[in-house]
Amino acid sequence: MAAPNSIGNTEINWDKLDKTKFYVVGAGLFTGVTVALYPVSVVKTRLQVASKDALERDTFSVVRGILKADGIPGLYRGFGTVITGAIPARIIFLTALETTKVAAFKMVEPFKLSEPTEAALANGLAGMTASLFSQAVFVPIDVISQRLMVQGYSGHAKYSGGMDVARKVIKSDGIRGLYRGFGLSVMTYSPSSAVWWASYGSSQRLIWSFLGHGSGSDESVPGVGKIVLVQAAGGIVAGATASCITTPLDTIKTRLQVMGHEKRPTAREVVKGLIRDDGWKGFYRGLGPRFFSMSAWGTSMILAYEYLKRLCAKDE
């Protein structure tokens, strides 16, 4: 159930969805979005782990280096591993997101808050909860895919594939090696997800209010075209907000996850190294690609997600 107001008419609630169709069609839809945006993640990851002496330390030089060395396939290193793990992780995330959102709206309703505040709290709590549940699958996939993304770059080891990475990590560190950076992942992705969904929910309400569709409005339900434009704007605002707030933790987490087996620094040592090499701006390495990735991914994801919900809505 969405918040009980006029804007709720633009949303499709969890209980109105055909779940089987939702999961099957959703797997294909999100795979397509991932294919389109995956190269941005590869570039961001390489920027975040570049050593002080690396020649490629800006976005364009990294892209040129990848294309020169490996061609287009180089932009998709680790893609197979990500897709394999992304489908179950996405199912966990979306189920937790929607069910928590229903409960959260009911929980905040008695406080009689403004629509944007209600949406921010309910969506933020749902996003954080969904991220916590899905990290159990996402973190091992992150560890493996990120090592594949940076293999042979700036002194990092080379691997024959995802299984080779998994075998070497387990041999060196045991299963817990696949969860390296788990605490930081939770600290990065849970707040990031909370900020993203809170910003998305509240910005939508503010935009609808500006367009004259706020609470108490007698206007008819907006057309699909207008709904899509408002959802896209909300996705851009959410991605921009979340990327600016969470990039420092993401940089630390990424460096922790891809460092070699021989020298495994602590989070404190990573922080000291970043400050020593680049000062405080070192924490914002890869901000440009991350900003673009979260805005582009967020907008594409939310439009695909909202389209998926319209597609899988049960007939009344």
Salt bridges, closest charged atoms under 4 A:
GLU11 OE2 - ARG205 NH1 2.87
ASP15 OD2 - LYS16 NZ 3.90
ASP70 OD2 - ARG77 NH2 2.73
GLU98 OE2 - LYS101 NZ 3.71
GLU98 OE2 - LYS309 NZ 3.27
ASP142 OD2 - LYS253 NZ 3.40
ASP164 OD2 - LYS168 NZ 3.43
ASP173 OD1 - ARG264 NH1 3.38
GLU219 OE1 - HIS213 NE2 3.24
ASP250 OD2 - LYS44 NZ 2.97
ASP250 OD1 - LYS253 NZ 3.83
ASP250 OD2 - ARG290 NH1 3.40
ASP277 OD1 - ARG276 NE 3.78
ASP278 OD2 - ARG57 NH2 2.87
ASP278 OD2 - ARG285 NH2 2.63
